[in-house]
Amino acid sequence: MVFKKIIDSNLIFGIIVTIFILSSAVATSCRGGKDLKVGLFGVEQILQKKSPYENPLDPNRALFNYAPSSAILQYPFLLKSKMIAPFQFENITPSILAWYGFEVLSLLISALILLRLIPSKSKETSLRNLKISFLMSIPLIGYELANGQNKLLALLFILIAVFLFEKNRMFLSAISFCLALTVYIPLLAFIFYFILRSKGKFIFSFIVAVFVVFLLVPSFIFGIRFNLFLLKEWFMRSLKPFLFTNTYATYIDLRGSSQSLPSAIGRIFVSGHTGAFVYLISPSLVHIIIKAFSSLILLFSCLAVWKSSKIISRGLCYAIFLTLALLLPKYCIFYTWSWLFALYFMVFNYISYPDVPVFKKRILLTLTCILLISSYLLGIHLLNHFSVLFWATLFLWGAMTGVLIQE
């Protein structure tokens, strides 16, 4: 009854949102822009004509893994901050608060786009589902904001890209898609959605957008030679060790905070810590298992979108490919699951339709609840090493995929 009153009352819900925003701002300030410093480090390095992909504190692990052009997006937030040592800044508080406000604004705009993008049986139902989805994902959104991360910005760009795509604004959609990739490259999985839905027409717009976002604009700002150097560094340090390798040893990450498929599979076959990993099977075989599993997930995702034809199912199509960006990267930290805000909304809008069979509604609702519980159990570190969040997300992906294929 209390939860129902919160959802039904705009005043009570508004008070909760206000309290959340203010308390998150305090938490963000107290944490000192932990992950924001990584982005600002990249900006400072590029300004000094140095590679942001070299980590002076740990040469074996690059912390700045974003495309060079992402530094252009983050440069305005440098403000009065000044790097006095790697990942240490003076006068960083204004940058932290400005970035926090930008992330909150990104979340708000994402919510407005979701209301227009995902079909439902009524506006009232959509607004109700949005409120429920936000309340269910508050801890993860708070974790994202408090760390000064950028995944809500990536979510905004991909939602804008999808919205423009559905409006048949292919080039603008491709530009927004590429901006999302500069922040979070695993969203590249969405290219299969765009290609399937447009019957290949999206490819040309995407190629031109890649040229503009990754080459033309940054070359104009950084200089052609320096931008090419940065692109090469990004490829060698961030992309090649995962995408172009034949062994798990080049991208192993067993941190409990990473809940992607490579980390979850790795914890089954590998133990130990950096410099002392023990493999139950060879790193090459672990790599083959990961790539085979990933290929099957991608194949069934494409099949589901290809088989789906109903307008009411469109939200599940988006949810499936958004989920791929959580499951398939070499590592994916908890805060990226702040996207559950959008995923829950997509699922709830689908099951709100009377025409959806009851058994489908029950399956999706049950697995959504399991995912919710697993996200609230992240504080239990032991469970993280069993990849509980990954498996819960995978099961929901399987249900969404099965529903669309059966459709």
N, C-alpha and C positions, 0 to 999 in steps of 0.2 A: 504493500500500500504506500509506503514512504517513497519507494522508487517511482511508482506511478504518479505520485503528486509532483515529484521533481520533473518528470518528463512532461506532464500536462501543464505545469505552471512555467510560463516564460520568465516570470520574475525570479522564482527560485533557481531555475536553471542559469539565468543571467548572473545571479549572485555567486553561484558555484564557479562559473567560468571566470568571473572577476577575481575571486579568491585564488583560483588556480593560476591565473596569469601573474598576479602580484607575488604569490609565494614562489612561483617558478623563477621570477625575476630575481628574487632574493637568493634563491639557491644557485642560480647561474652566476651571480656576482660573487658568491662565496667560493664557488669552485674555480673562479679565476679564468674562465674561458679555456678550459683544458684542451679541447679539440680545436677551438678557434685558433689557438696559437699555431697549430700545424698549418692551417691555411695562410695565416699571416706570415709564417716563416717562409712559405713558398713565394708569397708576394715580395718579401724583402730580398730573398735570394735572386729572384728574377730582376728586381730593380738594380741589384749589384752585378748583373750579368753572370750569375752563377747558376748551377743546376740545383733546383729544389728537391731533386730525387736522391741526392747524396745526404745521408743522415750522419752527421758528425758524431752523434752519441752511440750509434750502432750501425756500422758500415754494411752489415748483412741484411738490414731491414729498413726499407724506405718507408717513411711515415706519410710523406706527401705523395699520394698515388693518383692525383687528379690530372686531367689534361692541362696543358699549359694555359689554354684560354680561360680556364676556371679562375686563374689569378686575376684576370680582368674584372670578373664579377665581384671578387672579394677586395680588390684594391680600394674602392671607396670607403671600406670599413676599417682601413688602417688608421685613418684620422690622425690623432696625435701620438699613437703608439710608436715606440721606437725599440727595435730589437737590440738588447745589450749583450746577449749571448744566445746560442741556438735554443729556440723555444722559450726564451725569457724576454719579457717586454716591460718597458716602463710606460706609465700612463695608458694602460690598456683598458681601464674601466669604461671610458666612453665607447671604445670599440665593442666591448662585450655587450653593453646595453643597446647600442645601435644594431648589432647583429641579432640580438634577442628580439628586438622589435620587428626586425625584418622577417625573422622566422615565424613569429606570431602572425604577422600580416600574410605570409605565405600560406599558413594553415587556414586562415580565414578565407582567403581567395580560393583555396582548394575546396573548402566546404561549399562555397557558392557555386563553383564549377560542378561539383558532384551533384548538387541539387538539380542542375540543368542537364547534366550529361546522362545520368543513370535513370532509366524509366521506372516508374512505379504506378500504382493504381490511382494515386491522388497526391496533391501537394502536401496535404496534411500528413499522409503516411510517410512521405519522404522526409519531412522535417522531423517527425517523431523518430524515424530510423536514424537520422543524423545525430540527434541528441543522444540516443542510446549508444550509438557507435563511439561517440566522443567519450562518454562516461566510462565505457568498457576499456578504452585504450589510454585513459589519463596517465597511468603510471609510466607507460612507454613514451608517450609524448613528453611528459615531464623529464624523463631521463635524456631524451634527445635534446631538449631545450637547455637543460642544466649543463650539458657537456659542450654546448656551443657547436653542435654538429650541423651538417648541411643537408641532411636527407629529406627534410620537409621542403627544401627548395627544389631538390630533384623531383619530389612527388608533384610539386606545383607545375614544373616544366612538362612532365610527362602527361599530366592531366590536360594542360593547355594544348599539347600536341594532339592528344586524342580528340579533344573537343573540336579543334580546327579541322582535323581529319574528317570527322563526321559531317562537318559543314562543307566538305570538299575544297578546303583551302590547303591544298597539298604542300605548296612551297613553305608557307608560314608554319604549317604543322611540322614539316621537316626541320625547319630552323629551331623551333622549340624543342623538338626531339633531340637535336644535336646539343642544345644547351643542357638538356637533362644528362646527356652522355658525358659532357665535360665535368659534371659534378659526380656522376655515378655510372660508370661504364657498363655494369651488369644490366642496366635497362636496355641494352642493345637487343635483348631477347624480344622486345616489342617490335623489332623490324619484321619479324615473321607475321605478326598480327596485321601490320600495315600492308605488307605485300599480299597476304591472303585476301584481305578485305577489299583491296584496290585492284586485285587481279594483276599485280605487277606494276601498275601505273605509278606507285609511290617511289619506285627505285630511282627514276631520273631526278625527282625533286630531292631525294635524300642525298644523292651523289653531289648535286650542286650545293646543298646545305652543308655537307661535310667540308667541301672546298672553302665555303665562306666562313664557317665557324672555327674550323681547325687550322686553316691555312691563311686565307686572305686577311681577315681582321687582325689576328694576332701578329701576322707578319708586318702589317702596317704599323702596329704599335711597338712590337719588339724588334723589328727588323727581320728580313727574310732568313738570313743565315742563323741568327740566334734562335728564331722560332723552329727552324729545321733541326737545330741542335737539341732543343727542348723536346721536340716530338720524338727524336731518336732516343733520348734519355728515358722518356716516358715509356716508349715501347720496350726498351731493353730492361728497365728496372721493374716495371709494373705489369706489362702485358705478356711479354715473352716467357717469363718463368712459369706462367700458368697455362697460356693458350698454345704455346709452341714448345712443348717439352715431351719427353717420354718416360718421366719418372716423377713420382710424388715427392721426392726429396727436394725438389726446387720450390715447392709452394706449401710444404707441410705447416699446419697451424692447428695445434691441439688445445688452444685456449678455450676454457669453458664458455667464455663470452661470445665465441664464434659458433653460430648454429647453422652454418651452411652445410651443404651435402659433403664437400671435401673434408670438412672438419669432423662431421658426424661419422663418415666412413673411416676416416683416419683414426679416430678414437677406438674403433673396433679392432683394427689391425696393428696399431702402433701405440707404444707407451713410452714413458720417459720424458725428457725435456731437451731443450736446445743443446746440441753438442753430445747428447747421450740418448738418442732415440733408439728404441729396440723394435724391430719389425718382425711380426709373425710370418709375414710373407714378403716377397721382394717389393721395393718401392715401385718398380715398373708394373707389377701386377696390381698393386693398389691403385695406381694411376689408370690402368685399363678398366678396373671395376668402376671407378669414379666417372670416367668418360662414357662408359657403356650405360651406366645408370642415368647420367645426365642426358645422353642422347635419347633414351627411351622417354624420359620426362618431357623433353622438348618435342619429340615426335607425337606423343599423345596429346600434348597441348595444341599443336597445329591441327591435328585430326579433329579435336573438339571444336575449334573455331571454324574449321571447314564444314563440319556437319551441322553446326548451329545456324539457324535461319530466322528464329523468332526475335522480334525486337525486345521482348522482355528478358531474353537471355543475354543481351549485349553486356550487361554489367558483369555477369559471370566470366565472359570472355576477357574483359579488362582485368578482372581479379586473378584469373589464371596466369596471365603474363606478368602481372605485378608480383605474383608469388614466385615466379621463376627468378626474378631479380633478387629474391631473398634466399632461394634454395641453391642456386647454381654457382655463385661467385666462389673464389678460392677461400674467402672468409667473409662472414657477415655478422657484425656485432649487434647486440640486443637492440640498440637504439633505432636501427633500421626498421624494426618491427613496429615503430610508431605508425607505419603505413597500415597497420591493422584498422586504424580509424577509417580508412577508405575501403579496405577489404570487407569489414563487417557491414558497412553501409551497402556495398554491392550485393552481398549475400542476402541481407534483410529485405532489400527492395525486391529481389527476385522471389523470395518465399512469401512476400506479401500479396502476390497475385493469386486470386481464387482459382485460376486455371491450372496452377502447378499442383501435381499430384501430392497427396498427403505424405506418402512414404518418402518422396524427395525432400519435402520440407523437414520431416523428422530427422533424416540423415544429415542434412546440411546444418540444421539447428543444433543437433547433438555434437557434431564435430566442431562447430563454432564455439560451443560451450567448453569443450575439451581444450581447444586452443586458448580460450580466455583463461581457464584455470592454469594451464601451463605457463602463460605469460605472467601470471601473478605469483608463480612459484620460482621465479628467476632468482630470488634472494637465497634460495637453498642451493649452494654451490655444487653439492654432490649431484643433484639432478641435472645440472648443466653438463656435467661430464657424461651423462647418459643421453645427451642431445634431446631432451624431452620436448623442447620448443620446436626443434627441427621436425621430429616425427609427427607432432601434432599439426604442424603446418603442412607437411607432406600428405597426411591423411585428408585434410580439408581440400588440398589441391586435387587429390584422387577423386574425392566425391564430386567436386565441381566439374572435373573432366568427364567423369562417368555420366553425370546428369546430361551434359551437352552431347556426348556421343550417343547416348540412348535416345536423345531427343530426335 
